[in-house]
Amino acid sequence: MVDAVGVDRNDGANIGAVRHDWTGIDAEQLYALPFADLMFKAQSIHRSNFDPNHVETASLLSIKTGGCPEDCGYCSQSAHYDTGLKATRLMDTPDVIAAARRAKDAGATRFCMAAAWRNPKDRDLEKVCDMVGAVKSLGMETCATLGMLTPEQAGRLSDAGLDFYNHNVDTSPEFYGKIITTRTLQDRVDTLAHVRDAGIKVCCGGIIGMGERVDDRLGMLVLLANLPSHPESVPINLWNEVEGVPVNNTAERPDPIALVRLIAVARILMPKSVVRLSAGRQYMTDELQAICFLAGANSIFIGDVLLTTKNPQRDRDANLLERLGMSSRLTQGQIA
């Protein structure tokens, strides 16, 4: 039986082929499938590429908070808005390494370092490169998100041993200009190309719940799926409420089933990418997270705080994964 987007549900050989020619209509047809059919397709693709009973665990640290010159309308760290957040300078390397050790002991396998910059200055990048090398020496994967990069800066991070670079597109091309004016979407795509050319893996996703339409959420996924290479990691963030930013006036939290459908479409469009439930999990029930895992999500951030927003406590995550019979460093008996 051939479905609306040309995949034979009875032919396993055609399930999960990597494509870079997806259209908005393709994504809409997938999203509109009967829920059981959509979940079957997503889970089939997920099983053909990943252990369906394993969840990757990562930790995120803000190494430089606030004072960002960008006007991203969702962000508490933008200098354009009065959010009550105090700007800080770049953390010292020993403090970052101590945080990485704590994250590893808590069950994280990847350590992500985030700085609220439009783009890093060379003197600051040198310090970040030192941090990357030190974190790798702990036996962890490394990730950084520092804003826009030049090809030379991406090369320096690669030489330091950086595994992943996060640079989200945030939303669809059509909605992008409604939330950001100081940096174009093409600026973001250019940085992704520099990162990829430098041999660093790409972590790129977006935010939902800012007042965008379902078409915008799907447009974001189509944009990612049609990049020359699919991002190795695709974080899906639920917007966190922030007083004082423009998005606070337009935000609307997605319907839970709509979120699951989006996760399933992401899994189908990017079959070999890790799909991460990122910011906003504190708004999600255990049941909703479980269905998202079934739809193809296979990574979470652990830790009580993600940059400036709350996150479920480690014990809750460990308890949920244990009840689901899913493995991670949180549930492998390695943590006291």
HELIX and SHEET records of a PDB file:
HELIX    1   1 GLY A   12  ASN A   14  5                                   3    
HELIX    2   2 GLY A   24  TYR A   31  1                                   8    
HELIX    3   3 PHE A   35  ASN A   49  1                                  15    
HELIX    4   4 THR A   93  ALA A  106  1                                  14    
HELIX    5   5 ASP A  122  LYS A  136  1                                  15    
HELIX    6   6 PRO A  151  ALA A  160  1                                  10    
HELIX    7   7 PRO A  173  TYR A  176  1                                   4    
HELIX    8   8 LEU A  185  ASP A  197  1                                  13    
HELIX    9   9 VAL A  214  ALA A  225  1                                  12    
HELIX   10  10 PRO A  246  ASN A  249  5                                   4    
HELIX   11  11 PRO A  256  LEU A  269  1                                  14    
HELIX   12  12 ARG A  281  TYR A  283  5                                   3    
HELIX   13  13 ASP A  286  ALA A  295  1                                  10    
HELIX   14  14 ARG A  314  LEU A  324  1                                  11    
SHEET    1   A 9 LYS A 201  CYS A 203  0                                        
SHEET    2   A 9 PHE A 164  ASN A 166  1                                        
SHEET    3   A 9 GLU A 141  THR A 145  1                                        
SHEET    4   A 9 ARG A 110  ALA A 115  1                                        
SHEET    5   A 9 GLU A  56  LYS A  64  1                                        
SHEET    6   A 9 SER A 299  ILE A 302  1                                        
SHEET    7   A 9 VAL A 274  LEU A 277  1                                        
SHEET    8   A 9 SER A 233  LEU A 238  1                                        
SHEET    9   A 9 GLY A 206  ILE A 208  1                                        
SHEET    1   B 2 VAL A 305  LEU A 306  0                                        
SHEET    2   B 2 THR A 309  LYS A 310 -1                                        
END                                                                             
